[in-house]
Amino acid sequence: MDGDKVQKKPIRLIAAVCNGRGIGKDGQMPWDLPSEFQNFRDHVLGVSRPGKLNLMIWGKLCWYSVPKSDFPLPNVLHAVLSTTLETVPDHAHFLCPDLDSAARLAARPPLSDLIETIWVVGGTQVYEDALKHPWCDLVYLTDVMADFDCNVFFPEFDTELFKVQEGFPDVPTGIQEENGIQYRFQVFKKVTGVDD
Ligand SMILES: NC(=O)c1ccc[n+]([C@@H]2O[C@H](COP(=O)([O-])OP(=O)(O)OC[C@H]3O[C@@H](n4cnc5c(N)ncnc54)[C@H](OP(=O)(O)O)[C@@H]3O)[C@@H](O)[C@H]2O)c1
Protein backbone atom coordinates (compact mmCIF):
# COMPACT_ATOMS: atom_id res chain seq x y z
CA MET A 1 0.00 0.00 0.00
CA ASP A 2 2.88 2.36 0.76
CA GLY A 3 4.59 1.61 -2.53
CA ASP A 4 8.35 2.00 -2.71
CA LYS A 5 8.49 5.55 -1.37
CA VAL A 6 8.56 4.54 2.30
CA GLN A 7 12.04 4.64 3.84
CA LYS A 8 11.56 2.95 7.21
CA LYS A 9 13.15 4.91 10.05
CA PRO A 10 14.25 3.41 13.36
CA ILE A 11 11.82 4.23 16.16
CA ARG A 12 13.56 4.57 19.52
CA LEU A 13 12.01 5.13 22.91
CA ILE A 14 13.83 7.12 25.56
CA ALA A 15 12.71 7.44 29.18
CA ALA A 16 13.94 7.63 32.75
CA VAL A 17 12.07 5.19 34.97
CA CYS A 18 12.18 4.88 38.77
CA ASN A 19 11.37 1.91 40.99
CA GLY A 20 7.85 0.76 40.15
CA ARG A 21 8.19 2.08 36.56
CA GLY A 22 7.17 5.63 37.49
CA ILE A 23 7.99 8.36 34.97
CA GLY A 24 5.91 11.38 35.99
CA LYS A 25 3.87 13.09 38.64
CA ASP A 26 1.13 15.65 37.92
CA GLY A 27 2.53 16.52 34.52
CA GLN A 28 6.12 16.93 35.68
CA MET A 29 9.27 14.86 36.02
CA PRO A 30 9.53 13.52 39.60
CA TRP A 31 13.29 14.11 39.88
CA ASP A 32 15.98 16.59 38.97
CA LEU A 33 18.89 14.84 37.28
CA PRO A 34 20.64 17.36 35.00
CA SER A 35 23.31 14.93 33.76
CA GLU A 36 20.67 12.33 32.94
CA PHE A 37 18.75 15.01 31.07
CA GLN A 38 21.90 15.97 29.19
CA ASN A 39 22.24 12.34 28.10
CA PHE A 40 18.64 12.50 26.83
CA ARG A 41 19.45 15.63 24.84
CA ASP A 42 22.65 14.15 23.43
CA HIS A 43 20.65 11.23 22.03
CA VAL A 44 17.59 12.95 20.66
CA LEU A 45 19.54 15.87 19.19
CA GLY A 46 22.37 13.74 17.80
CA VAL A 47 22.65 13.39 14.03
CA SER A 48 25.40 11.89 11.91
CA ARG A 49 26.09 15.02 9.87
CA PRO A 50 24.92 18.60 9.36
CA GLY A 51 21.63 18.90 7.53
CA LYS A 52 20.22 15.68 8.95
CA LEU A 53 17.34 15.77 11.43
CA ASN A 54 15.57 13.58 13.95
CA LEU A 55 11.83 13.51 14.57
CA MET A 56 10.68 13.70 18.20
CA ILE A 57 7.21 12.32 18.92
CA TRP A 58 5.44 13.75 21.95
CA GLY A 59 2.16 13.09 23.70
CA LYS A 60 0.17 16.27 24.21
CA LEU A 61 0.75 16.56 27.97
CA CYS A 62 4.48 15.94 27.63
CA TRP A 63 4.67 18.62 24.99
CA TYR A 64 2.90 21.19 27.14
CA SER A 65 4.98 20.26 30.22
CA VAL A 66 8.18 21.56 28.61
CA PRO A 67 8.85 25.31 28.98
CA LYS A 68 8.66 26.86 25.55
CA SER A 69 11.79 28.87 26.36
CA ASP A 70 13.59 25.54 25.70
CA PHE A 71 12.67 25.77 21.98
CA PRO A 72 13.81 25.68 19.26
CA LEU A 73 16.00 22.63 19.72
CA PRO A 74 18.69 22.01 17.12
CA ASN A 75 18.48 19.14 14.61
CA VAL A 76 14.94 18.04 15.43
CA LEU A 77 11.40 18.35 14.19
CA HIS A 78 8.54 17.84 16.63
CA ALA A 79 5.35 15.86 16.09
CA VAL A 80 2.69 16.17 18.79
CA LEU A 81 0.08 13.41 19.07
CA SER A 82 -3.49 14.32 19.89
CA THR A 83 -6.95 13.31 18.82
CA THR A 84 -8.51 16.55 20.08
CA LEU A 85 -6.15 19.43 19.21
CA GLU A 86 -7.09 21.14 15.98
CA THR A 87 -3.98 23.15 15.25
CA VAL A 88 -0.28 22.43 15.51
CA PRO A 89 0.93 23.67 18.92
CA ASP A 90 3.36 26.61 18.96
CA HIS A 91 6.97 25.54 18.30
CA ALA A 92 5.90 22.08 17.06
CA HIS A 93 6.00 21.15 13.37
CA PHE A 94 3.29 18.50 13.05
CA LEU A 95 0.10 17.44 14.76
CA CYS A 96 -0.72 13.77 14.21
CA PRO A 97 -3.67 11.65 15.34
CA ASP A 98 -1.54 8.57 16.12
CA LEU A 99 2.02 7.31 16.28
CA ASP A 100 2.01 5.50 12.96
CA SER A 101 0.94 8.66 11.09
CA ALA A 102 3.87 10.53 12.62
CA ALA A 103 6.30 7.72 11.78
CA ARG A 104 5.09 7.63 8.18
CA LEU A 105 5.59 11.38 7.82
CA ALA A 106 9.27 10.76 8.54
CA ALA A 107 9.42 7.88 6.11
CA ARG A 108 8.00 9.60 3.06
CA PRO A 109 9.18 12.50 0.91
CA PRO A 110 9.96 15.27 1.56
CA LEU A 111 11.19 14.30 5.06
CA SER A 112 12.49 10.83 4.30
CA ASP A 113 15.84 12.08 2.96
CA LEU A 114 16.36 14.27 6.04
CA ILE A 115 15.18 12.27 9.03
CA GLU A 116 17.56 9.76 10.61
CA THR A 117 15.85 8.60 13.80
CA ILE A 118 12.41 8.85 15.32
CA TRP A 119 12.66 9.47 19.06
CA VAL A 120 9.57 8.73 21.12
CA VAL A 121 9.69 10.78 24.30
CA GLY A 122 6.43 9.81 26.07
CA GLY A 123 4.05 9.62 27.76
CA THR A 124 2.55 6.25 28.54
CA GLN A 125 0.28 5.67 25.55
CA VAL A 126 2.86 6.94 23.09
CA TYR A 127 5.45 4.58 24.57
CA GLU A 128 2.97 1.71 24.48
CA ASP A 129 2.16 2.26 20.81
CA ALA A 130 5.84 2.68 19.93
CA LEU A 131 6.80 -0.61 21.60
CA LYS A 132 4.33 -2.38 19.31
CA HIS A 133 5.40 -0.56 16.16
CA PRO A 134 7.30 -2.76 13.71
CA TRP A 135 10.01 -0.12 13.16
CA CYS A 136 10.87 0.08 16.88
CA ASP A 137 14.34 -1.35 17.46
CA LEU A 138 15.80 0.16 20.65
CA VAL A 139 14.53 1.30 24.05
CA TYR A 140 16.82 3.63 25.99
CA LEU A 141 15.79 3.40 29.63
CA THR A 142 17.52 5.11 32.50
CA ASP A 143 16.97 3.02 35.60
CA VAL A 144 16.51 5.61 38.37
CA MET A 145 17.27 3.43 41.39
CA ALA A 146 14.99 5.16 43.88
CA ASP A 147 11.35 5.46 44.94
CA PHE A 148 9.35 8.49 43.79
CA ASP A 149 5.69 9.29 44.12
CA CYS A 150 4.41 8.97 40.52
CA ASN A 151 1.06 8.86 38.79
CA VAL A 152 2.33 8.19 35.25
CA PHE A 153 4.14 4.96 34.42
CA PHE A 154 6.25 3.39 31.70
CA PRO A 155 4.35 0.44 30.20
CA GLU A 156 5.31 -3.14 30.96
CA PHE A 157 7.14 -4.63 28.00
CA ASP A 158 8.30 -8.03 26.88
CA THR A 159 11.89 -8.51 28.06
CA GLU A 160 12.16 -11.65 25.94
CA LEU A 161 11.51 -9.49 22.86
CA PHE A 162 13.61 -6.53 24.06
CA LYS A 163 16.85 -7.63 25.69
CA VAL A 164 19.50 -5.55 27.44
CA GLN A 165 22.35 -4.91 25.07
CA GLU A 166 25.79 -3.68 26.18
CA GLY A 167 28.48 -1.91 24.22
CA PHE A 168 26.84 1.24 22.89
CA PRO A 169 29.72 3.74 22.70
CA ASP A 170 27.41 6.68 23.40
CA VAL A 171 25.92 5.13 26.54
CA PRO A 172 27.86 5.59 29.81
CA THR A 173 28.34 2.38 31.76
CA GLY A 174 28.10 1.72 35.49
CA ILE A 175 26.14 3.37 38.23
CA GLN A 176 25.92 7.14 38.07
CA GLU A 177 24.98 9.39 40.98
CA GLU A 178 23.56 12.89 41.05
CA ASN A 179 21.77 14.82 43.79
CA GLY A 180 22.11 11.71 45.98
CA ILE A 181 20.16 9.60 43.45
CA GLN A 182 21.75 6.59 41.80
CA TYR A 183 20.88 5.64 38.24
CA ARG A 184 22.20 3.61 35.32
CA PHE A 185 21.69 3.77 31.59
CA GLN A 186 20.30 0.69 29.87
CA VAL A 187 19.49 -0.08 26.26
CA PHE A 188 17.04 -2.82 25.28
CA LYS A 189 17.31 -4.13 21.73
CA LYS A 190 14.50 -5.89 19.89
CA VAL A 191 15.80 -9.37 19.22
CA THR A 192 13.84 -9.80 16.00
CA GLY A 193 15.11 -6.54 14.51
CA VAL A 194 12.93 -4.14 12.56
CA ASP A 195 9.92 -5.59 10.77
CA ASP A 196 8.00 -4.33 7.78
N1 LIG B 1 10.58 10.11 33.00
C1 LIG B 1 10.54 10.31 31.69
O1 LIG B 1 11.47 9.97 30.96
C2 LIG B 1 9.33 10.95 31.08
C3 LIG B 1 9.22 10.99 29.71
C4 LIG B 1 8.07 11.54 29.17
C5 LIG B 1 7.08 12.03 29.99
N2 LIG B 1 7.24 12.00 31.33
C6 LIG B 1 6.17 12.48 32.20
O2 LIG B 1 4.97 11.84 31.79
C7 LIG B 1 3.87 12.73 32.02
C8 LIG B 1 3.09 12.95 30.72
O3 LIG B 1 2.72 11.72 30.14
P1 LIG B 1 1.17 11.26 30.02
O4 LIG B 1 1.18 9.81 29.67
O5 LIG B 1 0.43 11.70 31.23
O6 LIG B 1 0.61 12.16 28.83
P2 LIG B 1 0.99 12.35 27.29
O7 LIG B 1 1.15 11.03 26.62
O8 LIG B 1 2.09 13.31 27.14
O9 LIG B 1 -0.34 13.07 26.80
C9 LIG B 1 -1.57 12.38 26.77
C10 LIG B 1 -2.38 12.94 25.64
O10 LIG B 1 -1.62 12.92 24.44
C11 LIG B 1 -2.41 12.43 23.37
N3 LIG B 1 -1.88 11.11 23.02
C12 LIG B 1 -1.08 10.33 23.76
N4 LIG B 1 -0.80 9.20 23.11
C13 LIG B 1 -1.43 9.27 21.93
C14 LIG B 1 -1.51 8.41 20.81
N5 LIG B 1 -0.83 7.26 20.77
N6 LIG B 1 -2.25 8.79 19.75
C15 LIG B 1 -2.92 9.98 19.76
N7 LIG B 1 -2.88 10.84 20.81
C16 LIG B 1 -2.13 10.48 21.87
C17 LIG B 1 -3.82 12.36 23.88
O11 LIG B 1 -4.34 13.66 23.66
P3 LIG B 1 -5.88 13.89 23.26
O12 LIG B 1 -6.65 13.62 24.51
O13 LIG B 1 -5.92 15.30 22.81
O14 LIG B 1 -6.21 12.89 22.18
C18 LIG B 1 -3.63 12.11 25.36
O15 LIG B 1 -4.71 12.54 26.15
C19 LIG B 1 4.47 14.00 32.60
O16 LIG B 1 4.45 13.90 34.02
C20 LIG B 1 5.91 13.96 32.12
O17 LIG B 1 6.78 14.70 32.94
C21 LIG B 1 8.34 11.47 31.88
The ligand as a Tripos MOL2 file, in Angstrom:
@<TRIPOS>MOLECULE
LIG
   48    52     1     0     0
SMALL
NO_CHARGES

@<TRIPOS>ATOM
      1 N1         10.5810   10.1110   32.9980 N.am      1 LIG1
      2 C1         10.5410   10.3090   31.6900 C.2       1 LIG1
      3 O1         11.4750    9.9660   30.9610 O.2       1 LIG1
      4 C2          9.3330   10.9500   31.0780 C.ar      1 LIG1
      5 C3          9.2160   10.9930   29.7070 C.ar      1 LIG1
      6 C4          8.0740   11.5360   29.1710 C.ar      1 LIG1
      7 C5          7.0800   12.0330   29.9910 C.ar      1 LIG1
      8 N2          7.2410   12.0000   31.3280 N.ar      1 LIG1
      9 C6          6.1740   12.4780   32.1990 C.3       1 LIG1
     10 O2          4.9680   11.8450   31.7870 O.3       1 LIG1
     11 C7          3.8670   12.7320   32.0160 C.3       1 LIG1
     12 C8          3.0940   12.9550   30.7210 C.3       1 LIG1
     13 O3          2.7150   11.7170   30.1430 O.3       1 LIG1
     14 P1          1.1740   11.2610   30.0190 P.3       1 LIG1
     15 O4          1.1830    9.8130   29.6730 O.co2     1 LIG1
     16 O5          0.4310   11.6960   31.2340 O.co2     1 LIG1
     17 O6          0.6110   12.1640   28.8350 O.3       1 LIG1
     18 P2          0.9860   12.3460   27.2880 P.3       1 LIG1
     19 O7          1.1460   11.0310   26.6230 O.co2     1 LIG1
     20 O8          2.0920   13.3100   27.1390 O.co2     1 LIG1
     21 O9         -0.3380   13.0660   26.7970 O.3       1 LIG1
     22 C9         -1.5700   12.3830   26.7710 C.3       1 LIG1
     23 C10        -2.3830   12.9400   25.6450 C.3       1 LIG1
     24 O10        -1.6240   12.9230   24.4400 O.3       1 LIG1
     25 C11        -2.4070   12.4260   23.3690 C.3       1 LIG1
     26 N3         -1.8810   11.1100   23.0160 N.ar      1 LIG1
     27 C12        -1.0780   10.3270   23.7550 C.ar      1 LIG1
     28 N4         -0.8000    9.1960   23.1080 N.ar      1 LIG1
     29 C13        -1.4320    9.2730   21.9300 C.ar      1 LIG1
     30 C14        -1.5070    8.4110   20.8070 C.ar      1 LIG1
     31 N5         -0.8260    7.2570   20.7740 N.pl3     1 LIG1
     32 N6         -2.2490    8.7910   19.7490 N.ar      1 LIG1
     33 C15        -2.9160    9.9760   19.7630 C.ar      1 LIG1
     34 N7         -2.8760   10.8400   20.8110 N.ar      1 LIG1
     35 C16        -2.1310   10.4840   21.8720 C.ar      1 LIG1
     36 C17        -3.8160   12.3600   23.8760 C.3       1 LIG1
     37 O11        -4.3410   13.6580   23.6640 O.3       1 LIG1
     38 P3         -5.8840   13.8900   23.2600 P.3       1 LIG1
     39 O12        -6.6510   13.6230   24.5090 O.co2     1 LIG1
     40 O13        -5.9210   15.3000   22.8080 O.co2     1 LIG1
     41 O14        -6.2090   12.8900   22.1780 O.co2     1 LIG1
     42 C18        -3.6260   12.1140   25.3560 C.3       1 LIG1
     43 O15        -4.7120   12.5410   26.1480 O.3       1 LIG1
     44 C19         4.4700   13.9970   32.5980 C.3       1 LIG1
     45 O16         4.4510   13.9010   34.0180 O.3       1 LIG1
     46 C20         5.9120   13.9620   32.1160 C.3       1 LIG1
     47 O17         6.7770   14.6960   32.9420 O.3       1 LIG1
     48 C21         8.3430   11.4740   31.8840 C.ar      1 LIG1
@<TRIPOS>BOND
     1     1     2 1
     2     2     3 2
     3     2     4 1
     4     4     5 ar
     5     4    48 ar
     6     5     6 ar
     7     6     7 ar
     8     7     8 ar
     9     8     9 1
    10     8    48 ar
    11     9    10 1
    12     9    46 1
    13    10    11 1
    14    11    12 1
    15    11    44 1
    16    12    13 1
    17    13    14 1
    18    14    15 2
    19    14    16 1
    20    14    17 1
    21    17    18 1
    22    18    19 2
    23    18    20 1
    24    18    21 1
    25    21    22 1
    26    22    23 1
    27    23    24 1
    28    23    42 1
    29    24    25 1
    30    25    26 1
    31    25    36 1
    32    26    27 ar
    33    26    35 ar
    34    27    28 ar
    35    28    29 ar
    36    29    30 ar
    37    29    35 ar
    38    30    31 1
    39    30    32 ar
    40    32    33 ar
    41    33    34 ar
    42    34    35 ar
    43    36    37 1
    44    36    42 1
    45    37    38 1
    46    38    39 2
    47    38    40 1
    48    38    41 1
    49    42    43 1
    50    44    45 1
    51    44    46 1
    52    46    47 1
@<TRIPOS>SUBSTRUCTURE
     1 LIG1         1 GROUP 0 **** ****
